[in-house]
Amino acid sequence: MTVETPAPRRSRHREPDPKYMTFVEHLDELRRRLIISVAAIAVGSVGGWFLFNSVLTLLKQPLCKYLPHNCTLYASDIYGLFTLQLKTAVVLGFMFALPVTIWQLWLFVAPAFGPKANTWAPIWMTSALLLFVGGVAVGYEVVPLAVKFFGGFQKNGLALLLFASSYINFIVLVLVVFGISFELPLVLVSLSAAGITSSRWLASKRLIFFFGVFIFATVATPGADWISPLVLGSILYVLFEVSIAVSRLIGK
């Protein structure tokens, strides 16, 4: 008499093979990555709360340099300063948690890039982090030009009464837009590596992309000055050309 041995069942706690994951399992994987990322942002936000004064001093430097008479910022209501510090802490938390967030994103999308994905991970993560930091740094250099431009309209009895929330929101928006926009070459090269696009296809879209980046820069950058869109659009187009060159180097 032979006894049939039941087929081993997959443990609930065992990581599923990404190649054979169902749609529901992919959603569960995405949920886990998002939870880890949000937790990292929450921890970073706690640190950002205590660094608020130092960061505020740094963000006010362009204002105090070019518009010294407007260096004092105001709140429009009793809870405005608390809300400002909370929002700034969350933005700082996002920046502090960026390495964790990038790593979680990579773990989720890596199976789409084949078995060699793990060898790309250090390069991918380092590039993403450096590009974002580089974008923030360039954005911070653009801020004084925008402040000087807008401050030049104080004449004939017109004066600025700057509220803390509007000024900080302006600065943060510029920095975040520049930081995220600088990820463009990484996105395009990753798409080429995955076989979704190619260097030849990207090169054929040069004219469309040229106009597209300046339209995007005009919409994405706050205010009505011409400096921020011009700087961002020019840099994005250069990064687009870099993406084509790198895609060719990797044979795509």
PyRosetta script that sets phi, psi and omega in degrees:
from pyrosetta import init, pose_from_sequence

init()
pose = pose_from_sequence("MTVETPAPRRSRHREPDPKYMTFVEHLDELRRRLIISVAAIAVGSVGGWFLFNSVLTLLKQPLCKYLPHNCTLYASDIYGLFTLQLKTAVVLGFMFALPVTIWQLWLFVAPAFGPKANTWAPIWMTSALLLFVGGVAVGYEVVPLAVKFFGGFQKNGLALLLFASSYINFIVLVLVVFGISFELPLVLVSLSAAGITSSRWLASKRLIFFFGVFIFATVATPGADWISPLVLGSILYVLFEVSIAVSRLIGK")
pose.set_psi(1, 125.2)
pose.set_omega(1, -179.6)
pose.set_phi(2, -101.6)
pose.set_psi(2, 140.4)
pose.set_omega(2, 178.6)
pose.set_phi(3, -105.2)
pose.set_psi(3, 121.4)
pose.set_omega(3, 179.6)
pose.set_phi(4, -74.7)
pose.set_psi(4, 130.8)
pose.set_omega(4, 178.3)
pose.set_phi(5, -87.4)
pose.set_psi(5, 122.2)
pose.set_omega(5, -178.8)
pose.set_phi(6, -63.5)
pose.set_psi(6, 143.4)
pose.set_omega(6, 179.1)
pose.set_phi(7, -63.7)
pose.set_psi(7, 137.3)
pose.set_omega(7, 179.8)
pose.set_phi(8, -63.8)
pose.set_psi(8, 135.6)
pose.set_omega(8, 178.5)
pose.set_phi(9, -97.5)
pose.set_psi(9, 146.3)
pose.set_omega(9, -178.2)
pose.set_phi(10, -70.9)
pose.set_psi(10, 131.3)
pose.set_omega(10, 178.8)
pose.set_phi(11, -66.1)
pose.set_psi(11, 146.4)
pose.set_omega(11, 179.4)
pose.set_phi(12, -64.5)
pose.set_psi(12, -26.6)
pose.set_omega(12, -175.3)
pose.set_phi(13, -93.6)
pose.set_psi(13, -1.5)
pose.set_omega(13, -179.6)
pose.set_phi(14, -83.1)
pose.set_psi(14, 138.9)
pose.set_omega(14, -179.9)
pose.set_phi(15, -68.4)
pose.set_psi(15, 125.8)
pose.set_omega(15, 178.3)
pose.set_phi(16, -70.4)
pose.set_psi(16, 150.3)
pose.set_omega(16, 177.0)
pose.set_phi(17, -70.3)
pose.set_psi(17, 121.8)
pose.set_omega(17, -178.1)
pose.set_phi(18, -56.3)
pose.set_psi(18, -26.4)
pose.set_omega(18, -178.2)
pose.set_phi(19, -69.1)
pose.set_psi(19, -27.2)
pose.set_omega(19, -174.3)
pose.set_phi(20, -118.7)
pose.set_psi(20, 19.1)
pose.set_omega(20, 179.6)
pose.set_phi(21, -73.3)
pose.set_psi(21, 140.6)
pose.set_omega(21, 174.9)
pose.set_phi(22, -79.5)
pose.set_psi(22, 172.2)
pose.set_omega(22, 179.0)
pose.set_phi(23, -60.5)
pose.set_psi(23, -41.3)
pose.set_omega(23, 179.6)
pose.set_phi(24, -64.6)
pose.set_psi(24, -39.2)
pose.set_omega(24, 178.7)
pose.set_phi(25, -66.5)
pose.set_psi(25, -36.1)
pose.set_omega(25, 175.5)
pose.set_phi(26, -63.6)
pose.set_psi(26, -41.3)
pose.set_omega(26, 177.5)
pose.set_phi(27, -63.6)
pose.set_psi(27, -39.6)
pose.set_omega(27, 178.4)
pose.set_phi(28, -65.7)
pose.set_psi(28, -39.3)
pose.set_omega(28, 177.0)
pose.set_phi(29, -63.1)
pose.set_psi(29, -43.4)
pose.set_omega(29, 178.1)
pose.set_phi(30, -62.3)
pose.set_psi(30, -40.5)
pose.set_omega(30, 179.5)
pose.set_phi(31, -61.5)
pose.set_psi(31, -43.6)
pose.set_omega(31, -179.9)
pose.set_phi(32, -63.8)
pose.set_psi(32, -41.3)
pose.set_omega(32, 179.5)
pose.set_phi(33, -65.3)
pose.set_psi(33, -38.8)
pose.set_omega(33, 179.0)
pose.set_phi(34, -67.3)
pose.set_psi(34, -39.8)
pose.set_omega(34, 179.5)
pose.set_phi(35, -62.2)
pose.set_psi(35, -44.4)
pose.set_omega(35, 179.4)
pose.set_phi(36, -63.3)
pose.set_psi(36, -42.6)
pose.set_omega(36, -179.6)
pose.set_phi(37, -64.6)
pose.set_psi(37, -44.2)
pose.set_omega(37, 179.8)
pose.set_phi(38, -64.5)
pose.set_psi(38, -38.6)
pose.set_omega(38, 177.9)
pose.set_phi(39, -63.4)
pose.set_psi(39, -40.6)
pose.set_omega(39, 178.1)
pose.set_phi(40, -64.9)
pose.set_psi(40, -39.8)
pose.set_omega(40, 177.9)
pose.set_phi(41, -64.7)
pose.set_psi(41, -39.4)
pose.set_omega(41, 179.4)
pose.set_phi(42, -62.9)
pose.set_psi(42, -43.5)
pose.set_omega(42, 178.3)
pose.set_phi(43, -64.7)
pose.set_psi(43, -42.9)
pose.set_omega(43, 178.1)
pose.set_phi(44, -64.3)
pose.set_psi(44, -31.6)
pose.set_omega(44, 179.4)
pose.set_phi(45, -66.8)
pose.set_psi(45, -33.0)
pose.set_omega(45, 177.0)
pose.set_phi(46, -62.6)
pose.set_psi(46, -44.8)
pose.set_omega(46, 176.2)
pose.set_phi(47, -64.8)
pose.set_psi(47, -38.0)
pose.set_omega(47, 178.8)
pose.set_phi(48, -63.3)
pose.set_psi(48, -32.1)
pose.set_omega(48, 178.5)
pose.set_phi(49, -61.3)
pose.set_psi(49, -41.8)
pose.set_omega(49, -177.3)
pose.set_phi(50, -81.1)
pose.set_psi(50, -15.3)
pose.set_omega(50, 177.9)
pose.set_phi(51, -97.0)
pose.set_psi(51, 6.9)
pose.set_omega(51, -173.5)
pose.set_phi(52, -57.6)
pose.set_psi(52, -46.9)
pose.set_omega(52, -176.3)
pose.set_phi(53, -61.1)
pose.set_psi(53, -42.3)
pose.set_omega(53, 179.5)
pose.set_phi(54, -66.1)
pose.set_psi(54, -41.4)
pose.set_omega(54, 179.8)
pose.set_phi(55, -67.6)
pose.set_psi(55, -39.3)
pose.set_omega(55, 179.1)
pose.set_phi(56, -61.7)
pose.set_psi(56, -41.3)
pose.set_omega(56, 177.3)
pose.set_phi(57, -60.5)
pose.set_psi(57, -41.7)
pose.set_omega(57, 179.3)
pose.set_phi(58, -65.7)
pose.set_psi(58, -42.3)
pose.set_omega(58, -178.0)
pose.set_phi(59, -70.8)
pose.set_psi(59, -25.6)
pose.set_omega(59, -179.2)
pose.set_phi(60, -83.6)
pose.set_psi(60, -10.5)
pose.set_omega(60, -176.9)
pose.set_phi(61, -56.1)
pose.set_psi(61, -47.3)
pose.set_omega(61, 178.1)
pose.set_phi(62, -60.8)
pose.set_psi(62, -37.3)
pose.set_omega(62, -179.5)
pose.set_phi(63, -67.4)
pose.set_psi(63, -46.7)
pose.set_omega(63, -177.8)
pose.set_phi(64, -69.8)
pose.set_psi(64, -25.2)
pose.set_omega(64, -179.4)
pose.set_phi(65, -77.9)
pose.set_psi(65, -46.4)
pose.set_omega(65, -174.3)
pose.set_phi(66, -95.5)
pose.set_psi(66, -25.1)
pose.set_omega(66, 178.9)
pose.set_phi(67, -131.6)
pose.set_psi(67, 68.2)
pose.set_omega(67, -174.9)
pose.set_phi(68, -60.2)
pose.set_psi(68, -27.1)
pose.set_omega(68, 179.9)
pose.set_phi(69, -77.2)
pose.set_psi(69, -11.1)
pose.set_omega(69, 179.2)
pose.set_phi(70, -112.4)
pose.set_psi(70, 22.0)
pose.set_omega(70, -173.9)
pose.set_phi(71, -72.4)
pose.set_psi(71, -18.7)
pose.set_omega(71, 177.5)
pose.set_phi(72, -86.2)
pose.set_psi(72, 128.8)
pose.set_omega(72, 179.2)
pose.set_phi(73, -104.0)
pose.set_psi(73, 149.0)
pose.set_omega(73, -174.2)
pose.set_phi(74, -120.9)
pose.set_psi(74, 160.3)
pose.set_omega(74, 174.1)
pose.set_phi(75, -112.3)
pose.set_psi(75, 142.9)
pose.set_omega(75, -176.6)
pose.set_phi(76, -89.0)
pose.set_psi(76, -10.7)
pose.set_omega(76, 179.1)
pose.set_phi(77, -150.8)
pose.set_psi(77, 173.7)
pose.set_omega(77, -171.9)
pose.set_phi(78, -67.0)
pose.set_psi(78, -31.4)
pose.set_omega(78, -177.5)
pose.set_phi(79, -101.9)
pose.set_psi(79, 8.4)
pose.set_omega(79, -176.2)
pose.set_phi(80, -62.5)
pose.set_psi(80, -40.9)
pose.set_omega(80, -178.1)
pose.set_phi(81, -69.6)
pose.set_psi(81, -36.9)
pose.set_omega(81, 176.7)
pose.set_phi(82, -63.3)
pose.set_psi(82, -45.6)
pose.set_omega(82, 179.5)
pose.set_phi(83, -61.7)
pose.set_psi(83, -39.7)
pose.set_omega(83, 179.2)
pose.set_phi(84, -62.2)
pose.set_psi(84, -46.5)
pose.set_omega(84, -179.7)
pose.set_phi(85, -64.0)
pose.set_psi(85, -37.7)
pose.set_omega(85, 179.5)
pose.set_phi(86, -65.9)
pose.set_psi(86, -45.7)
pose.set_omega(86, -180.0)
pose.set_phi(87, -64.5)
pose.set_psi(87, -41.0)
pose.set_omega(87, 178.7)
pose.set_phi(88, -64.8)
pose.set_psi(88, -38.9)
pose.set_omega(88, 178.5)
pose.set_phi(89, -62.1)
pose.set_psi(89, -39.4)
pose.set_omega(89, 179.5)
pose.set_phi(90, -66.9)
pose.set_psi(90, -41.5)
pose.set_omega(90, 177.8)
pose.set_phi(91, -62.8)
pose.set_psi(91, -43.2)
pose.set_omega(91, 176.8)
pose.set_phi(92, -63.5)
pose.set_psi(92, -38.1)
pose.set_omega(92, 177.4)
pose.set_phi(93, -61.1)
pose.set_psi(93, -40.1)
pose.set_omega(93, 176.5)
pose.set_phi(94, -61.6)
pose.set_psi(94, -42.8)
pose.set_omega(94, -179.3)
pose.set_phi(95, -68.3)
pose.set_psi(95, -42.0)
pose.set_omega(95, 179.2)
pose.set_phi(96, -64.2)
pose.set_psi(96, -35.4)
pose.set_omega(96, -176.9)
pose.set_phi(97, -87.1)
pose.set_psi(97, 3.5)
pose.set_omega(97, -175.6)
pose.set_phi(98, -56.6)
pose.set_psi(98, -44.1)
pose.set_omega(98, 177.7)
pose.set_phi(99, -58.2)
pose.set_psi(99, -41.5)
pose.set_omega(99, 178.8)
pose.set_phi(100, -66.1)
pose.set_psi(100, -43.4)
pose.set_omega(100, -179.4)
pose.set_phi(101, -63.2)
pose.set_psi(101, -42.8)
pose.set_omega(101, 178.9)
pose.set_phi(102, -63.7)
pose.set_psi(102, -41.0)
pose.set_omega(102, 179.9)
pose.set_phi(103, -64.3)
pose.set_psi(103, -42.5)
pose.set_omega(103, 178.7)
pose.set_phi(104, -65.2)
pose.set_psi(104, -38.5)
pose.set_omega(104, 176.8)
pose.set_phi(105, -63.2)
pose.set_psi(105, -41.9)
pose.set_omega(105, 179.3)
pose.set_phi(106, -64.1)
pose.set_psi(106, -43.3)
pose.set_omega(106, 179.5)
pose.set_phi(107, -60.3)
pose.set_psi(107, -30.9)
pose.set_omega(107, -178.9)
pose.set_phi(108, -77.8)
pose.set_psi(108, -39.4)
pose.set_omega(108, -174.9)
pose.set_phi(109, -95.3)
pose.set_psi(109, -12.8)
pose.set_omega(109, -174.8)
pose.set_phi(110, -55.2)
pose.set_psi(110, -41.0)
pose.set_omega(110, -179.3)
pose.set_phi(111, -56.7)
pose.set_psi(111, -25.1)
pose.set_omega(111, -179.5)
pose.set_phi(112, -72.2)
pose.set_psi(112, -14.7)
pose.set_omega(112, -176.3)
pose.set_phi(113, -101.1)
pose.set_psi(113, 6.8)
pose.set_omega(113, 174.5)
pose.set_phi(114, 86.9)
pose.set_psi(114, -176.9)
pose.set_omega(114, -174.7)
pose.set_phi(115, -66.5)
pose.set_psi(115, -19.3)
pose.set_omega(115, -179.4)
pose.set_phi(116, -85.7)
pose.set_psi(116, 6.7)
pose.set_omega(116, -175.3)
pose.set_phi(117, -61.5)
pose.set_psi(117, -38.0)
pose.set_omega(117, -177.1)
pose.set_phi(118, -64.1)
pose.set_psi(118, -29.1)
pose.set_omega(118, 178.4)
pose.set_phi(119, -74.0)
pose.set_psi(119, -21.8)
pose.set_omega(119, 178.8)
pose.set_phi(120, -86.3)
pose.set_psi(120, -18.7)
pose.set_omega(120, -170.8)
pose.set_phi(121, -53.8)
pose.set_psi(121, -50.9)
pose.set_omega(121, -179.4)
pose.set_phi(122, -60.0)
pose.set_psi(122, -40.6)
pose.set_omega(122, 179.6)
pose.set_phi(123, -66.3)
pose.set_psi(123, -43.2)
pose.set_omega(123, -178.2)
pose.set_phi(124, -63.1)
pose.set_psi(124, -47.0)
pose.set_omega(124, -178.1)
pose.set_phi(125, -66.8)
pose.set_psi(125, -45.6)
pose.set_omega(125, -179.3)
pose.set_phi(126, -62.3)
pose.set_psi(126, -42.1)
pose.set_omega(126, 179.5)
pose.set_phi(127, -63.5)
pose.set_psi(127, -44.2)
pose.set_omega(127, -179.2)
pose.set_phi(128, -61.4)
pose.set_psi(128, -43.1)
pose.set_omega(128, -178.6)
pose.set_phi(129, -67.7)
pose.set_psi(129, -45.5)
pose.set_omega(129, -178.7)
pose.set_phi(130, -66.2)
pose.set_psi(130, -38.3)
pose.set_omega(130, 179.0)
pose.set_phi(131, -65.4)
pose.set_psi(131, -42.0)
pose.set_omega(131, 179.6)
pose.set_phi(132, -65.4)
pose.set_psi(132, -46.3)
pose.set_omega(132, 179.3)
pose.set_phi(133, -62.6)
pose.set_psi(133, -40.4)
pose.set_omega(133, 177.4)
pose.set_phi(134, -62.7)
pose.set_psi(134, -39.9)
pose.set_omega(134, 177.5)
pose.set_phi(135, -64.4)
pose.set_psi(135, -41.7)
pose.set_omega(135, 177.7)
pose.set_phi(136, -62.9)
pose.set_psi(136, -41.4)
pose.set_omega(136, -179.9)
pose.set_phi(137, -63.6)
pose.set_psi(137, -43.0)
pose.set_omega(137, 177.9)
pose.set_phi(138, -65.5)
pose.set_psi(138, -41.0)
pose.set_omega(138, 178.0)
pose.set_phi(139, -60.3)
pose.set_psi(139, -38.5)
pose.set_omega(139, 179.4)
pose.set_phi(140, -66.4)
pose.set_psi(140, -31.1)
pose.set_omega(140, 177.4)
pose.set_phi(141, -74.9)
pose.set_psi(141, -25.0)
pose.set_omega(141, 179.3)
pose.set_phi(142, -79.0)
pose.set_psi(142, -30.8)
pose.set_omega(142, -176.2)
pose.set_phi(143, -53.5)
pose.set_psi(143, -48.5)
pose.set_omega(143, 180.0)
pose.set_phi(144, -58.2)
pose.set_psi(144, -35.8)
pose.set_omega(144, 178.8)
pose.set_phi(145, -64.8)
pose.set_psi(145, -40.8)
pose.set_omega(145, 178.6)
pose.set_phi(146, -68.1)
pose.set_psi(146, -40.5)
pose.set_omega(146, 179.0)
pose.set_phi(147, -62.4)
pose.set_psi(147, -44.3)
pose.set_omega(147, 179.2)
pose.set_phi(148, -64.2)
pose.set_psi(148, -38.6)
pose.set_omega(148, -179.7)
pose.set_phi(149, -64.1)
pose.set_psi(149, -51.2)
pose.set_omega(149, -177.7)
pose.set_phi(150, -69.2)
pose.set_psi(150, -34.4)
pose.set_omega(150, 179.8)
pose.set_phi(151, -68.3)
pose.set_psi(151, -20.0)
pose.set_omega(151, -178.9)
pose.set_phi(152, -69.9)
pose.set_psi(152, -8.8)
pose.set_omega(152, -179.6)
pose.set_phi(153, -89.0)
pose.set_psi(153, 5.3)
pose.set_omega(153, 176.8)
pose.set_phi(154, -80.8)
pose.set_psi(154, 96.8)
pose.set_omega(154, -179.7)
pose.set_phi(155, -162.9)
pose.set_psi(155, 163.8)
pose.set_omega(155, 178.6)
pose.set_phi(156, 54.7)
pose.set_psi(156, 43.2)
pose.set_omega(156, 177.8)
pose.set_phi(157, 83.2)
pose.set_psi(157, 3.2)
pose.set_omega(157, 177.6)
pose.set_phi(158, -94.0)
pose.set_psi(158, 131.0)
pose.set_omega(158, -178.6)
pose.set_phi(159, -139.0)
pose.set_psi(159, 153.9)
pose.set_omega(159, 179.0)
pose.set_phi(160, -89.5)
pose.set_psi(160, 135.9)
pose.set_omega(160, 168.4)
pose.set_phi(161, -120.6)
pose.set_psi(161, 93.6)
pose.set_omega(161, -171.5)
pose.set_phi(162, -83.4)
pose.set_psi(162, 128.4)
pose.set_omega(162, 173.3)
pose.set_phi(163, -92.9)
pose.set_psi(163, 142.1)
pose.set_omega(163, -175.5)
pose.set_phi(164, -57.7)
pose.set_psi(164, -43.3)
pose.set_omega(164, -175.8)
pose.set_phi(165, -64.0)
pose.set_psi(165, -44.5)
pose.set_omega(165, -177.8)
pose.set_phi(166, -67.6)
pose.set_psi(166, -39.3)
pose.set_omega(166, -179.4)
pose.set_phi(167, -68.2)
pose.set_psi(167, -48.0)
pose.set_omega(167, -179.2)
pose.set_phi(168, -65.2)
pose.set_psi(168, -39.2)
pose.set_omega(168, 177.2)
pose.set_phi(169, -60.7)
pose.set_psi(169, -39.4)
pose.set_omega(169, 178.2)
pose.set_phi(170, -62.1)
pose.set_psi(170, -48.0)
pose.set_omega(170, -178.6)
pose.set_phi(171, -63.5)
pose.set_psi(171, -48.9)
pose.set_omega(171, -177.2)
pose.set_phi(172, -62.0)
pose.set_psi(172, -41.0)
pose.set_omega(172, -180.0)
pose.set_phi(173, -62.6)
pose.set_psi(173, -42.8)
pose.set_omega(173, 178.0)
pose.set_phi(174, -61.3)
pose.set_psi(174, -46.8)
pose.set_omega(174, -177.8)
pose.set_phi(175, -64.0)
pose.set_psi(175, -43.7)
pose.set_omega(175, -178.8)
pose.set_phi(176, -67.7)
pose.set_psi(176, -42.0)
pose.set_omega(176, 179.4)
pose.set_phi(177, -61.8)
pose.set_psi(177, -45.4)
pose.set_omega(177, 178.7)
pose.set_phi(178, -65.4)
pose.set_psi(178, -42.8)
pose.set_omega(178, -179.0)
pose.set_phi(179, -61.7)
pose.set_psi(179, -48.0)
pose.set_omega(179, -179.3)
pose.set_phi(180, -69.4)
pose.set_psi(180, -38.5)
pose.set_omega(180, -179.1)
pose.set_phi(181, -62.6)
pose.set_psi(181, -31.6)
pose.set_omega(181, -179.4)
pose.set_phi(182, -70.8)
pose.set_psi(182, -8.5)
pose.set_omega(182, 176.6)
pose.set_phi(183, -79.8)
pose.set_psi(183, -3.1)
pose.set_omega(183, -176.4)
pose.set_phi(184, -52.4)
pose.set_psi(184, -50.8)
pose.set_omega(184, -178.2)
pose.set_phi(185, -62.1)
pose.set_psi(185, -34.3)
pose.set_omega(185, 179.1)
pose.set_phi(186, -65.5)
pose.set_psi(186, -41.2)
pose.set_omega(186, 179.0)
pose.set_phi(187, -64.5)
pose.set_psi(187, -47.2)
pose.set_omega(187, -177.2)
pose.set_phi(188, -66.6)
pose.set_psi(188, -41.3)
pose.set_omega(188, 178.9)
pose.set_phi(189, -66.7)
pose.set_psi(189, -38.6)
pose.set_omega(189, 178.2)
pose.set_phi(190, -63.7)
pose.set_psi(190, -40.9)
pose.set_omega(190, 177.5)
pose.set_phi(191, -64.6)
pose.set_psi(191, -37.2)
pose.set_omega(191, 177.0)
pose.set_phi(192, -67.1)
pose.set_psi(192, -41.9)
pose.set_omega(192, 179.5)
pose.set_phi(193, -63.4)
pose.set_psi(193, -32.6)
pose.set_omega(193, 179.7)
pose.set_phi(194, -81.7)
pose.set_psi(194, -4.8)
pose.set_omega(194, 179.4)
pose.set_phi(195, 84.2)
pose.set_psi(195, 8.2)
pose.set_omega(195, -179.6)
pose.set_phi(196, -78.2)
pose.set_psi(196, -38.4)
pose.set_omega(196, 175.3)
pose.set_phi(197, -127.8)
pose.set_psi(197, -177.7)
pose.set_omega(197, 177.5)
pose.set_phi(198, -149.6)
pose.set_psi(198, 164.6)
pose.set_omega(198, 179.3)
pose.set_phi(199, -62.9)
pose.set_psi(199, -35.8)
pose.set_omega(199, 179.0)
pose.set_phi(200, -65.9)
pose.set_psi(200, -41.6)
pose.set_omega(200, 179.8)
pose.set_phi(201, -65.7)
pose.set_psi(201, -42.8)
pose.set_omega(201, 179.0)
pose.set_phi(202, -62.5)
pose.set_psi(202, -42.3)
pose.set_omega(202, -179.4)
pose.set_phi(203, -63.4)
pose.set_psi(203, -32.7)
pose.set_omega(203, -179.6)
pose.set_phi(204, -72.1)
pose.set_psi(204, -13.6)
pose.set_omega(204, -178.3)
pose.set_phi(205, -105.8)
pose.set_psi(205, 19.6)
pose.set_omega(205, -176.1)
pose.set_phi(206, -56.4)
pose.set_psi(206, -49.8)
pose.set_omega(206, -175.3)
pose.set_phi(207, -63.5)
pose.set_psi(207, -43.7)
pose.set_omega(207, 178.7)
pose.set_phi(208, -62.0)
pose.set_psi(208, -43.7)
pose.set_omega(208, -178.4)
pose.set_phi(209, -67.7)
pose.set_psi(209, -36.0)
pose.set_omega(209, -179.4)
pose.set_phi(210, -57.8)
pose.set_psi(210, -49.9)
pose.set_omega(210, 179.0)
pose.set_phi(211, -71.6)
pose.set_psi(211, -34.1)
pose.set_omega(211, -178.2)
pose.set_phi(212, -63.5)
pose.set_psi(212, -41.2)
pose.set_omega(212, -176.9)
pose.set_phi(213, -68.3)
pose.set_psi(213, -35.2)
pose.set_omega(213, -179.8)
pose.set_phi(214, -75.4)
pose.set_psi(214, -32.6)
pose.set_omega(214, 173.5)
pose.set_phi(215, -65.8)
pose.set_psi(215, -44.4)
pose.set_omega(215, 177.8)
pose.set_phi(216, -61.3)
pose.set_psi(216, -44.6)
pose.set_omega(216, -178.8)
pose.set_phi(217, -62.8)
pose.set_psi(217, -37.4)
pose.set_omega(217, 179.2)
pose.set_phi(218, -66.9)
pose.set_psi(218, -39.8)
pose.set_omega(218, -179.0)
pose.set_phi(219, -76.3)
pose.set_psi(219, -38.6)
pose.set_omega(219, -172.0)
pose.set_phi(220, -77.3)
pose.set_psi(220, -32.7)
pose.set_omega(220, -177.4)
pose.set_phi(221, -85.1)
pose.set_psi(221, 135.1)
pose.set_omega(221, -178.5)
pose.set_phi(222, -74.8)
pose.set_psi(222, 161.7)
pose.set_omega(222, 175.7)
pose.set_phi(223, 87.0)
pose.set_psi(223, -179.5)
pose.set_omega(223, -177.0)
pose.set_phi(224, -116.0)
pose.set_psi(224, 12.6)
pose.set_omega(224, 179.9)
pose.set_phi(225, -77.1)
pose.set_psi(225, 156.8)
pose.set_omega(225, -179.3)
pose.set_phi(226, -93.5)
pose.set_psi(226, -10.6)
pose.set_omega(226, -174.3)
pose.set_phi(227, -70.8)
pose.set_psi(227, -51.5)
pose.set_omega(227, -176.1)
pose.set_phi(228, -59.7)
pose.set_psi(228, -50.4)
pose.set_omega(228, 178.3)
pose.set_phi(229, -61.3)
pose.set_psi(229, -37.2)
pose.set_omega(229, -179.4)
pose.set_phi(230, -65.0)
pose.set_psi(230, -45.8)
pose.set_omega(230, -179.8)
pose.set_phi(231, -64.6)
pose.set_psi(231, -49.2)
pose.set_omega(231, -178.0)
pose.set_phi(232, -63.9)
pose.set_psi(232, -45.2)
pose.set_omega(232, -179.7)
pose.set_phi(233, -62.5)
pose.set_psi(233, -41.8)
pose.set_omega(233, 179.8)
pose.set_phi(234, -63.9)
pose.set_psi(234, -44.4)
pose.set_omega(234, -179.3)
pose.set_phi(235, -66.6)
pose.set_psi(235, -39.8)
pose.set_omega(235, 179.4)
pose.set_phi(236, -62.7)
pose.set_psi(236, -37.9)
pose.set_omega(236, 179.1)
pose.set_phi(237, -68.4)
pose.set_psi(237, -39.2)
pose.set_omega(237, 176.0)
pose.set_phi(238, -61.5)
pose.set_psi(238, -42.6)
pose.set_omega(238, 178.1)
pose.set_phi(239, -64.2)
pose.set_psi(239, -33.6)
pose.set_omega(239, 176.1)
pose.set_phi(240, -62.5)
pose.set_psi(240, -44.2)
pose.set_omega(240, 178.1)
pose.set_phi(241, -65.4)
pose.set_psi(241, -37.2)
pose.set_omega(241, 175.9)
pose.set_phi(242, -62.2)
pose.set_psi(242, -39.7)
pose.set_omega(242, 179.1)
pose.set_phi(243, -61.0)
pose.set_psi(243, -41.5)
pose.set_omega(243, 178.2)
pose.set_phi(244, -63.0)
pose.set_psi(244, -44.5)
pose.set_omega(244, -179.0)
pose.set_phi(245, -63.3)
pose.set_psi(245, -44.2)
pose.set_omega(245, -179.7)
pose.set_phi(246, -66.6)
pose.set_psi(246, -39.0)
pose.set_omega(246, 178.3)
pose.set_phi(247, -61.1)
pose.set_psi(247, -37.5)
pose.set_omega(247, 177.3)
pose.set_phi(248, -67.9)
pose.set_psi(248, -37.6)
pose.set_omega(248, -179.4)
pose.set_phi(249, -63.7)
pose.set_psi(249, -34.9)
pose.set_omega(249, -179.8)
pose.set_phi(250, -88.4)
pose.set_psi(250, 7.4)
pose.set_omega(250, 174.8)
pose.set_phi(251, 78.2)
pose.set_psi(251, 26.8)
pose.set_omega(251, -179.1)
pose.set_phi(252, -112.9)
pose.dump_pdb("model.pdb")
